[in-house]
Amino acid sequence: MNTILWIIQGLLSAFFILPGYGKIAGSKEKHIADGHLKPGSSIIPIRILGVLELLGCVGIIVPWLSGITPIMTPVAAAAFCLVMLAGMVVHGRKKEYKMLPVLMVVFMLSALVAYFRFAALGRQ
């Protein structure tokens, strides 16, 4: 099971790297053109989400791998669950239903990592 969890953690980290970077590096105009931001809205929440996604990419792997504060790995996975729930709400409101299955799968994988990594900490 440990190997499967490592594979899932790697996939989750890879899944969030590009969107996280795009939220940080993309211009306000690009986010407006892509429909991620309404004209006149602040870009700051999108930038914050991008930073948190990139921190999650590190947090879902490095703490467990290094053994330094390994509690951060299941916490990062649980945070990814929250991001996916929020994403489901946002995409549902925008009637972008094609994204929902992907978000649900990522939510379930994140929940799986959170559950089993928290359980492993409890056995130590």
Buried (B, 14 or more C-beta within 10 A) or exposed (E): EEEEBBEBBEBBBEBBBEBBBBBBEBEBEEBBEEEBBEEEEEBEEBBEBBEBBBBBBEBBBBBBEEEEEBEBBBBBBBBBBEBBBEBBEEBEEEEEEEBEEBBBEBBEBBBBBBBBBBEBEEEE
